[in-house]
Each structure stands twice: as C-alpha cells, then as structure tokens.
C-alpha cells in the first residue's frame, strides 16, 4: 500500500508491504517515517480535538486528547466530550475528562477561561 508520512514537512511517499508478521517500508527518508508506517499499519492513532459545554455559558471550552488515541476509540471519545460539562475557572492543561472512553488518555483544556 502507498502511504504519505506526516512526521515532518518532507511528506515522503512510502510503500508499505505486509507479509505474514513482517512489515517492510521503502521510500522513507528517515527512521521516523518507517516507525510511523509500521505504527499506522499495526495500531493507527490520532489526536482528537473538540468542544465541551461550560455550565451557564453559551461559549464552549476547546479541548483535546493529551496524546493520540486508537482510531477505533475516536467516536467514543467524541461522545464523552459531548456529554461533559465543565465548571469555570479552567486553565490550559486542566484535565476535563480523565481516561476518556477507557483509552487511558485524558482530555485536557486548550484555553484559559
């Protein structure tokens, strides 16, 4: 399969082949590209951003996952964000949803309010 690396601005176009348990990567300019391709094949992950309600306000609080989560858990994390309501004051980095959807990753605030 063809894949474009997103680890740096170079954007290497890589060829990834999976045979048995072996993953072969070619076309990458650095080791980070190979690691990205292997990770993407075995366990693709993504950062998730969203908004959470603030009690008594119309303006929502912007949030994100602290680290990337498995792609299969994105919908569950977004649902948890949708269900959450936060009380002010909030600072950047405050944990809004601990262990979001059982991922082991916290959802944190990305703005001071």
C-alpha positions in Angstrom: 0.0 0.0 0.0 1.1 3.6 -0.5 1.3 6.0 2.4 2.5 9.5 2.9 4.4 10.2 6.1 3.1 13.1 8.2 6.0 13.3 10.7 7.8 16.2 9.0 7.2 18.7 6.2 9.0 16.5 3.7 6.0 14.2 3.3 7.8 11.1 2.0 5.6 8.8 -0.2 6.3 5.3 1.2 5.5 1.8 0.0 4.4 -0.4 2.8 4.1 -4.2 2.4 2.8 -6.6 5.0 3.6 -10.3 4.6 2.9 -12.6 7.5 4.1 -10.7 10.5 6.8 -8.7 8.6 6.2 -5.1 7.6 8.6 -3.7 5.0 8.8 0.1 4.4 10.5 1.8 1.5 10.6 5.4 0.2 11.1 6.9 3.7 14.0 9.4 4.1 14.4 8.8 7.8 13.8 6.3 10.6 10.7 8.3 11.8 9.0 7.5 8.5 9.5 3.8 9.0 8.3 3.9 12.6 5.2 5.9 11.5 4.3 3.5 8.7 4.6 0.4 11.0 2.6 2.1 13.7 -0.1 3.1 11.2 -0.4 -0.5 9.9 -0.5 -2.1 13.3 -2.3 0.4 15.5 -3.3 3.7 13.9 -3.8 6.6 16.3 -5.0 10.2 16.1 -5.2 13.3 18.3 -8.8 14.3 18.9 -9.9 17.9 19.4 -13.4 19.1 20.3 -15.5 21.3 22.4 -17.1 20.8 25.9 -20.0 22.7 27.4 -19.3 25.3 30.1 -22.0 25.4 32.8 -24.1 28.6 32.5 -22.4 29.8 29.3 -23.1 29.6 25.6 -19.4 29.6 24.6 -17.8 26.2 24.7 -14.4 25.2 26.0 -11.9 23.9 23.4 -10.3 20.6 24.4 -8.0 17.9 23.0 -6.7 14.5 24.0 -3.4 14.7 25.8 -1.9 12.1 23.4 -3.0 10.2 20.3 -5.7 7.6 20.9 -6.6 4.5 18.8 -8.7 5.4 15.8 -11.3 2.8 16.9 -12.0 4.9 20.0 -12.5 8.3 18.3 -16.3 8.1 18.3 -16.4 7.1 22.0 -14.1 10.0 23.0 -16.1 12.5 21.0 -19.3 11.2 22.7 -17.7 11.7 26.1 -16.8 15.2 25.1 -20.4 15.8 24.0 -21.7 14.6 27.4 -19.3 16.6 29.5 -20.0 19.9 31.2 -17.2 21.9 33.0 -17.3 24.5 35.7 -15.1 27.6 35.5 -12.4 28.5 36.1 -10.3 26.3 33.8 -6.6 26.6 32.8 -4.8 25.2 29.8 -3.8 21.6 30.6 -6.5 21.0 33.2 -7.9 17.5 32.9 -11.5 17.8 31.8 -12.2 14.1 31.2 -9.8 11.6 32.8 -9.3 8.3 31.0 -11.6 9.3 28.2 -13.6 6.3 26.9 -11.3 3.9 28.7 -8.3 4.8 26.5 -6.0 5.7 29.3 -5.7 9.2 27.8 -7.1 12.4 29.4 -9.0 15.1 27.6 -7.4 18.5 28.6 -8.4 22.1 28.2 -6.7 24.1 25.5 -7.7 27.5 26.7 -7.9 29.5 29.9 -11.4 30.5 30.8 
